[in-house]
Amino acid sequence: MPEKDILEGFLKVHRNIFGTADDLTEKIHNKLNLLFTGACAEFKVIGYKIGYELTNEKFYSWLGGVHPEYRNLGIASTLMDIQHRYLKKEGYEAVQTKTLNKWRSMLILNIKSGFDIIETYIDSHGKLKIVLEKELSNEEKR
């Protein structure tokens, strides 16, 4: 877990993007082998990625985003690159994520970064979820 101030910075960016972070701290504590990746500017968190292990071979890139004032500077792709290099070094073979169609910039970034759409489904709230996966063994080829 990050230090309290850094975790609060992650939560602040999350609230700014998604409108709430009500039960995020509780959800974080219920995940195993969490990985936090963050970007800071002017002593504050401006972007983050949080993920956790699904299996010994597969990692789930769960949450992430960049504060609107800092978008289109390559921060999200840099955070993704750092996460994927770390995962590959740790022996993971694949990384998976999910998104909604409304988060088009994230969907496009994932596809440009080598993810394939492997599934879609309607969640319990009636929203279409897009499941993407990337083989980390292909990382150097992209």
N, CA, C and O of each residue as an XYZ file, in Angstrom:
568
protein
N       0.844     -1.191      0.000
C       0.000      0.000      0.000
C       0.884      1.246      0.000
O       1.898      1.300      0.695
N       0.491      2.232     -0.776
C       1.252      3.493     -0.750
C       1.052      4.200      0.591
O       0.118      3.903      1.336
N       1.939      5.127      0.873
C       1.781      5.936      2.076
C       0.451      6.672      2.007
O      -0.106      6.870      0.926
N      -0.056      7.079      3.175
C      -1.382      7.685      3.280
C      -1.558      8.878      2.335
O      -2.578      8.967      1.653
N      -0.590      9.791      2.283
C      -0.710     10.979      1.426
C      -0.766     10.610     -0.048
O      -1.522     11.208     -0.813
N       0.028      9.636     -0.444
C       0.044      9.213     -1.852
C      -1.262      8.502     -2.194
O      -1.839      8.748     -3.253
N      -1.733      7.623     -1.307
C      -3.005      6.949     -1.535
C      -4.130      7.973     -1.665
O      -4.998      7.831     -2.526
N      -4.123      8.991     -0.829
C      -5.144     10.038     -0.917
C      -5.048     10.768     -2.256
O      -6.068     11.162     -2.820
N      -3.830     10.949     -2.768
C      -3.655     11.548     -4.090
C      -4.254     10.686     -5.181
O      -4.897     11.201     -6.097
N      -4.051      9.367     -5.096
C      -4.664      8.443     -6.053
C      -6.191      8.584     -5.984
O      -6.858      8.683     -7.013
N      -6.731      8.593     -4.765
C      -8.180      8.672     -4.587
C      -8.735     10.003     -5.102
O      -9.833     10.050     -5.657
N      -7.981     11.067     -4.919
C      -8.419     12.386     -5.396
C      -8.520     12.415     -6.917
O      -9.496     12.927     -7.464
N      -7.517     11.867     -7.602
C      -7.562     11.801     -9.067
C      -8.723     10.894     -9.490
O      -9.458     11.217    -10.423
N      -8.883      9.770     -8.808
C      -9.977      8.842     -9.122
C     -11.333      9.542     -8.992
O     -12.184      9.411     -9.872
N     -11.538     10.282     -7.899
C     -12.793     11.011     -7.700
C     -13.016     12.034     -8.809
O     -14.134     12.199     -9.297
N     -11.949     12.718     -9.201
C     -12.049     13.733    -10.245
C     -12.503     13.122    -11.569
O     -13.293     13.726    -12.294
N     -12.009     11.929    -11.883
C     -12.331     11.271    -13.151
C     -13.691     10.575    -13.093
O     -14.518     10.746    -13.988
N     -13.919      9.796    -12.046
C     -15.082      8.917    -11.985
C     -16.220      9.442    -11.115
O     -17.287      8.830    -11.067
N     -16.011     10.568    -10.423
C     -17.076     11.175     -9.645
C     -17.219     10.665     -8.224
O     -17.908     11.287     -7.415
N     -16.589      9.554     -7.905
C     -16.683      8.992     -6.562
C     -15.500      8.060     -6.308
O     -14.869      7.557     -7.238
N     -15.224      7.849     -5.051
C     -14.230      6.848     -4.639
C     -14.708      6.226     -3.338
O     -13.915      5.808     -2.494
N     -16.045      6.176     -3.198
C     -16.677      5.792     -1.937
C     -16.085      4.564     -1.282
O     -15.601      4.637     -0.153
N     -16.115      3.447     -1.966
C     -15.669      2.197     -1.348
C     -14.350      1.700     -1.933
O     -13.996      0.532     -1.769
N     -13.627      2.577     -2.610
C     -12.389      2.152     -3.270
C     -11.338      1.688     -2.267
O     -10.665      0.683     -2.501
N     -11.188      2.397     -1.164
C     -10.195      2.001     -0.160
C     -10.488      0.594      0.356
O      -9.571     -0.210      0.526
N     -11.760      0.297      0.604
C     -12.138     -1.039      1.075
C     -11.848     -2.090      0.000
O     -11.331     -3.165      0.305
N     -12.181     -1.777     -1.259
C     -11.925     -2.709     -2.349
C     -10.431     -2.971     -2.494
O     -10.020     -4.103     -2.751
N      -9.617     -1.932     -2.330
C      -8.170     -2.074     -2.437
C      -7.657     -3.062     -1.393
O      -6.812     -3.906     -1.691
N      -8.161     -2.954     -0.196
C      -7.690     -3.823      0.885
C      -8.096     -5.277      0.687
O      -7.535     -6.164      1.329
N      -9.065     -5.537     -0.194
C      -9.528     -6.901     -0.433
C      -8.832     -7.580     -1.611
O      -9.156     -8.722     -1.937
N      -7.891     -6.904     -2.250
C      -7.183     -7.462     -3.407
C      -5.806     -7.975     -2.984
O      -5.177     -7.430     -2.077
N      -5.356     -9.027     -3.655
C      -4.046     -9.601     -3.365
C      -3.018     -9.133     -4.387
O      -3.337     -8.925     -5.558
N      -1.797     -8.973     -3.935
C      -0.673     -8.623     -4.805
C      -0.961     -7.397     -5.667
O      -0.825     -7.424     -6.890
N      -1.361     -6.327     -4.993
C      -1.647     -5.072     -5.684
C      -0.373     -4.419     -6.196
O       0.696     -4.538     -5.596
N      -0.514     -3.727     -7.320
C       0.567     -2.932     -7.870
C       0.019     -1.534     -8.130
O      -0.952     -1.362     -8.867
N       0.648     -0.546     -7.523
C       0.288      0.850     -7.728
C       1.377      1.497     -8.565
O       2.563      1.358     -8.263
N       0.980      2.206     -9.616
C       1.904      2.961    -10.448
C       1.345      4.372    -10.518
O       0.166      4.557    -10.817
N       2.180      5.368    -10.246
C       1.669      6.728    -10.223
C       2.576      7.719    -10.907
O       3.767      7.479    -11.106
N       1.977      8.848    -11.263
C       2.710      9.974    -11.842
C       2.411     11.198    -10.995
O       1.268     11.433    -10.603
N       3.449     11.973    -10.719
C       3.295     13.174     -9.895
C       3.853     14.393    -10.618
O       4.777     14.295    -11.426
N       3.272     15.535    -10.305
C       3.777     16.820    -10.780
C       3.483     17.835     -9.685
O       2.419     17.809     -9.068
N       4.423     18.713     -9.456
C       4.237     19.751     -8.435
C       3.806     19.141     -7.096
O       2.940     19.684     -6.410
N       4.416     18.010     -6.734
C       4.198     17.329     -5.459
C       2.772     16.815     -5.266
O       2.302     16.685     -4.135
N       2.079     16.521     -6.380
C       0.750     15.918     -6.255
C       0.592     14.833     -7.313
O       1.201     14.886     -8.382
N      -0.242     13.850     -6.986
C      -0.533     12.759     -7.919
C      -1.392     13.317     -9.046
O      -2.403     13.976     -8.802
N      -0.977     13.044    -10.294
C      -1.736     13.504    -11.457
C      -2.236     12.349    -12.315
O      -3.052     12.547    -13.215
N      -1.748     11.145    -12.035
C      -2.185      9.966    -12.777
C      -1.828      8.711    -12.017
O      -0.932      8.719    -11.173
N      -2.527      7.631    -12.314
C      -2.281      6.385    -11.592
C      -2.778      5.185    -12.379
O      -3.602      5.312    -13.285
N      -2.263      4.023    -12.017
C      -2.763      2.718    -12.449
C      -2.702      1.812    -11.227
O      -1.713      1.806    -10.494
N      -3.746      1.063    -11.021
C      -3.794      0.074     -9.942
C      -4.198     -1.252    -10.567
O      -5.126     -1.305    -11.375
N      -3.512     -2.310    -10.200
C      -3.851     -3.632    -10.691
C      -3.535     -4.689     -9.662
O      -2.958     -4.406     -8.612
N      -3.919     -5.909     -9.975
C      -3.671     -7.023     -9.056
C      -3.562     -8.329     -9.830
O      -3.950     -8.421    -10.994
N      -3.037     -9.309     -9.165
C      -2.815    -10.620     -9.764
C      -4.123    -11.394     -9.893
O      -4.882    -11.522     -8.933
N      -4.373    -11.908    -11.096
C      -5.489    -12.838    -11.303
C      -5.024    -14.269    -11.084
O      -5.672    -15.043    -10.379
N      -3.893    -14.615    -11.696
C      -3.251    -15.920    -11.527
C      -1.746    -15.666    -11.523
O      -1.302    -14.527    -11.666
N      -0.967    -16.729    -11.359
C       0.492    -16.567    -11.405
C       0.965    -16.051    -12.761
O       2.039    -15.458    -12.858
N       0.175    -16.273    -13.799
C       0.566    -15.878    -15.155
C      -0.144    -14.629    -15.661
O       0.335    -13.987    -16.596
N      -1.293    -14.268    -15.054
C      -2.105    -13.182    -15.590
C      -2.368    -12.106    -14.538
O      -2.723    -12.400    -13.396
N      -2.186    -10.863    -14.949
C      -2.382     -9.693    -14.097
C      -3.581     -8.904    -14.618
O      -3.814     -8.841    -15.825
N      -4.339     -8.303    -13.699
C      -5.490     -7.491    -14.074
C      -5.190     -6.021    -13.830
O      -4.985     -5.611    -12.688
N      -5.164     -5.232    -14.883
C      -4.986     -3.788    -14.767
C      -6.366     -3.202    -14.507
O      -7.181     -3.078    -15.421
N      -6.617     -2.848    -13.269
C      -7.952     -2.620    -12.741
C      -8.446     -1.190    -12.934
O      -9.470     -0.966    -13.578
N      -7.734     -0.246    -12.388
C      -8.177      1.146    -12.397
C      -7.040      2.052    -12.822
O      -5.865      1.736    -12.633
N      -7.404      3.168    -13.392
C      -6.370      4.131    -13.746
C      -6.958      5.341    -14.416
O      -8.105      5.342    -14.863
N      -6.151      6.366    -14.475
C      -6.574      7.576    -15.153
C      -5.573      8.690    -14.935
O      -4.659      8.587    -14.118
N      -5.771      9.752    -15.683
C      -4.927     10.936    -15.590
C      -5.845     12.129    -15.379
O      -6.873     12.260    -16.044
N      -5.466     12.999    -14.447
C      -6.243     14.208    -14.177
C      -6.435     14.976    -15.490
O      -5.489     15.097    -16.269
N      -7.640     15.496    -15.748
C      -7.913     16.176    -17.022
C      -6.914     17.281    -17.390
O      -6.643     17.482    -18.573
N      -6.376     17.979    -16.432
C      -5.420     19.059    -16.713
C      -4.088     18.544    -17.267
O      -3.300     19.318    -17.810
N      -3.841     17.249    -17.132
C      -2.555     16.671    -17.539
C      -2.699     15.638    -18.662
O      -1.768     14.876    -18.921
N      -3.836     15.608    -19.317
C      -4.052     14.633    -20.389
C      -3.354     15.055    -21.674
O      -2.969     16.211    -21.850
N      -3.203     14.079    -22.567
C      -2.575     14.280    -23.880
C      -1.100     14.663    -23.783
O      -0.562     15.341    -24.658
N      -0.462     14.223    -22.712
C       0.974     14.443    -22.529
C       1.744     13.126    -22.514
O       2.952     13.116    -22.278
N       1.053     12.017    -22.764
C       1.700     10.709    -22.773
C       1.805     10.060    -21.404
O       2.493      9.050    -21.252
N       1.138     10.618    -20.409
C       1.241     10.093    -19.042
C       0.600      8.711    -18.935
O       1.189      7.805    -18.345
N      -0.589      8.536    -19.492
C      -1.266      7.236    -19.409
C      -0.450      6.146    -20.097
O      -0.310      5.045    -19.565
N       0.086      6.447    -21.269
C       0.873      5.427    -21.973
C       2.178      5.135    -21.237
O       2.648      3.997    -21.248
N       2.766      6.137    -20.603
C       3.985      5.911    -19.816
C       3.687      5.042    -18.600
O       4.451      4.127    -18.292
N       2.585      5.318    -17.905
C       2.194      4.492    -16.759
C       1.944      3.053    -17.194
O       2.345      2.113    -16.508
N       1.284      2.886    -18.331
C       1.026      1.546    -18.848
C       2.337      0.838    -19.174
O       2.513     -0.332    -18.834
N       3.247      1.535    -19.824
C       4.532      0.954    -20.185
C       5.314      0.521    -18.939
O       5.894     -0.564    -18.915
N       5.326      1.360    -17.921
C       6.021      1.023    -16.672
C       5.386     -0.220    -16.048
O       6.088     -1.137    -15.620
N       4.053     -0.242    -16.001
C       3.348     -1.394    -15.435
C       3.690     -2.669    -16.204
O       3.999     -3.692    -15.593
N       3.639     -2.620    -17.518
C       3.864     -3.816    -18.326
C       5.307     -4.307    -18.247
O       5.545     -5.514    -18.212
N       6.263     -3.396    -18.220
C       7.663     -3.814    -18.073
C       7.877     -4.486    -16.726
O       8.581     -5.492    -16.644
N       7.284     -3.949    -15.674
C       7.400     -4.553    -14.350
C       6.754     -5.940    -14.342
O       7.337     -6.888    -13.815
N       5.559     -6.068    -14.918
C       4.859     -7.351    -14.933
C       5.650     -8.408    -15.688
O       5.745     -9.554    -15.250
N       6.212     -8.020    -16.817
C       7.006     -8.965    -17.602
C       8.225     -9.410    -16.796
O       8.561    -10.594    -16.775
N       8.879     -8.465    -16.137
C      10.049     -8.781    -15.308
C       9.675     -9.742    -14.173
O      10.477    -10.587    -13.777
N       8.457     -9.605    -13.658
C       8.001    -10.458    -12.563
C       7.461    -11.807    -13.040
O       7.043    -12.630    -12.225
N       7.467    -12.037    -14.351
C       7.098    -13.339    -14.880
C       5.665    -13.496    -15.345
O       5.255    -14.600    -15.702
N       4.892    -12.420    -15.350
C       3.522    -12.529    -15.861
C       3.568    -12.688    -17.374
O       4.423    -12.108    -18.043
N       2.641    -13.478    -17.904
C       2.583    -13.731    -19.338
C       1.566    -12.852    -20.046
O       1.683    -12.609    -21.247
N       0.561    -12.368    -19.304
C      -0.489    -11.560    -19.921
C      -1.041    -10.554    -18.927
O      -0.961    -10.727    -17.711
N      -1.602     -9.498    -19.491
C      -2.293     -8.492    -18.686
C      -3.676     -8.304    -19.301
O      -3.828     -8.255    -20.522
N      -4.675     -8.199    -18.438
C      -6.055     -8.052    -18.875
C      -6.630     -6.773    -18.283
O      -6.215     -6.340    -17.208
N      -7.569     -6.180    -18.972
C      -8.273     -5.011    -18.461
C      -9.685     -5.017    -19.004
O      -9.995     -5.771    -19.926
N     -10.538     -4.187    -18.443
C     -11.905     -4.010    -18.928
C     -12.170     -2.519    -19.031
O     -11.604     -1.722    -18.283
N     -13.025     -2.156    -19.952
C     -13.397     -0.760    -20.086
C     -14.812     -0.664    -20.621
O     -15.415     -1.661    -21.017
N     -15.323      0.542    -20.626
C     -16.622      0.838    -21.219
C     -16.390      1.602    -22.513
O     -15.366      2.267    -22.669
N     -17.322      1.510    -23.427
C     -17.204      2.206    -24.700
C     -17.074      3.720    -24.503
O     -16.448      4.397    -25.318
N     -17.662      4.252    -23.430
C     -17.606      5.704    -23.208
C     -16.189      6.191    -22.881
O     -15.902      7.379    -23.030
N     -15.303      5.295    -22.441
C     -13.916      5.670    -22.154
C     -13.082      5.406    -23.412
O     -12.130      4.626    -23.381
N     -13.440      6.052    -24.496
C     -12.835      5.762    -25.806
C     -11.339      6.008    -25.851
O     -10.608      5.256    -26.495
N     -10.875      7.052    -25.177
C      -9.429      7.307    -25.227
C      -8.663      6.153    -24.593
O      -7.580      5.804    -25.063
N      -9.205      5.553    -23.531
C      -8.545      4.409    -22.897
C      -8.636      3.185    -23.798
O      -7.672      2.428    -23.913
N      -9.769      2.989    -24.430
C      -9.944      1.872    -25.357
C      -8.939      1.971    -26.506
O      -8.297      0.985    -26.867
N      -8.811      3.163    -27.072
C      -7.868      3.378    -28.177
C      -6.433      3.173    -27.705
O      -5.645      2.530    -28.398
N      -6.078      3.709    -26.535
C      -4.728      3.521    -26.004
C      -4.427      2.039    -25.810
O      -3.345      1.571    -26.165
N      -5.377      1.304    -25.251
C      -5.172     -0.137    -25.058
C      -4.921     -0.844    -26.386
O      -3.997     -1.650    -26.494
N      -5.724     -0.553    -27.379
C      -5.562     -1.207    -28.685
C      -4.224     -0.816    -29.310
O      -3.516     -1.676    -29.835
N      -3.870      0.462    -29.261
C      -2.585      0.913    -29.803
C      -1.408      0.289    -29.064
O      -0.316      0.155    -29.617
N      -1.640     -0.092    -27.810
C      -0.570     -0.666    -26.986
C      -0.486     -2.181    -27.090
O       0.272     -2.811    -26.352
N      -1.257     -2.773    -27.998
C      -1.122     -4.202    -28.240
C      -2.188     -5.079    -27.609
O      -2.096     -6.304    -27.692
N      -3.189     -4.493    -26.986
C      -4.276     -5.290    -26.427
C      -5.208     -5.744    -27.540
O      -5.389     -5.048    -28.540
N      -5.795     -6.917    -27.353
C      -6.828     -7.437    -28.240
C      -8.138     -7.482    -27.468
O      -8.147     -7.794    -26.277
N      -9.236     -7.176    -28.131
C     -10.552     -7.358    -27.521
C     -10.833     -8.853    -27.546
O     -10.839     -9.475    -28.608
N     -11.066     -9.424    -26.367
C     -11.286    -10.871    -26.293
C     -12.718    -11.236    -25.922
O     -13.125    -12.389    -26.060
N     -13.492    -10.236    -25.444
C     -14.847    -10.546    -25.002
C     -15.596     -9.246    -24.750
O     -14.995     -8.212    -24.459
N     -16.917     -9.314    -24.867
C     -17.792     -8.240    -24.408
C     -18.932     -8.888    -23.636
O     -19.292    -10.037    -23.890
N     -19.497     -8.144    -22.691
C     -20.654     -8.645    -21.950
C     -21.406     -7.463    -21.344
O     -20.872     -6.359    -21.237
N     -22.633     -7.710    -20.957
C     -23.449     -6.701    -20.292
C     -23.332     -6.939    -18.785
O     -23.621     -8.031    -18.295
N     -22.901     -5.895    -18.050
C     -22.721     -6.054    -16.600
C     -24.061     -5.944    -15.864
O     -25.112     -5.773    -16.482
N     -24.001     -6.044    -14.559
C     -25.220     -6.044    -13.738
C     -25.957     -4.706    -13.765
O     -27.108     -4.625    -13.338
N     -25.292     -3.646    -14.271
C     -25.928     -2.336    -14.387
C     -26.421     -2.072    -15.811
O     -26.857     -0.965    -16.128
N     -26.349     -3.098    -16.664
C     -26.812     -2.978    -18.036
C     -25.829     -2.293    -18.979
O     -26.204     -1.888    -20.079
N     -24.571     -2.161    -18.554
C     -23.564     -1.501    -19.385
C     -22.704     -2.533    -20.111
O     -22.362     -3.579    -19.560
N     -22.360     -2.212    -21.366
C     -21.503     -3.080    -22.157
C     -20.062     -2.951    -21.679
O     -19.497     -1.858    -21.696
N     -19.470     -4.054    -21.256
C     -18.074     -4.089    -20.831
C     -17.244     -4.707    -21.951
O     -17.653     -5.679    -22.586
N     -16.089     -4.131    -22.176
C     -15.162     -4.620    -23.189
C     -13.950     -5.175    -22.462
O     -13.286     -4.458    -21.714
N     -13.663     -6.443    -22.678
C     -12.537     -7.115    -22.034
C     -11.390     -7.170    -23.043
O     -11.561     -7.634    -24.171
N     -10.223     -6.691    -22.620
C      -9.044     -6.678    -23.482
C      -7.916     -7.426    -22.801
O      -7.825     -7.460    -21.574
N      -7.053     -8.027    -23.616
C      -5.917     -8.756    -23.064
C      -4.700     -8.573    -23.967
O      -4.815     -8.447    -25.186
N      -3.549     -8.562    -23.335
C      -2.287     -8.406    -24.060
C      -1.313     -9.456    -23.562
O      -1.138     -9.649    -22.359
N      -0.681    -10.133    -24.520
C       0.385    -11.075    -24.161
C       1.657    -10.259    -23.952
O       2.078     -9.510    -24.833
N       2.257    -10.411    -22.789
C       3.472     -9.637    -22.496
C       4.677    -10.173    -23.230
O       5.676     -9.468    -23.369
N       4.609    -11.405    -23.704
C       5.737    -11.934    -24.486
C       5.876    -11.187    -25.801
O       6.948    -11.199    -26.405
N       4.808    -10.535    -26.255
C       4.847     -9.742    -27.490
C       5.277     -8.304    -27.247
O       5.334     -7.504    -28.181
N       5.576     -7.976    -26.012
C       5.893     -6.593    -25.628
C       6.990     -5.976    -26.473
O       6.857     -4.827    -26.896
N       8.056     -6.688    -26.729
C       9.194     -6.121    -27.460
C       8.906     -5.967    -28.955
O       9.623     -5.244    -29.647
N       7.873     -6.631    -29.458
C       7.551     -6.590    -30.875
C       6.741     -5.361    -31.248
O       6.571     -5.073    -32.433
N       6.240     -4.635    -30.268
C       5.336     -3.507    -30.548
C       6.078     -2.195    -30.516
O       5.479     -1.141    -30.728
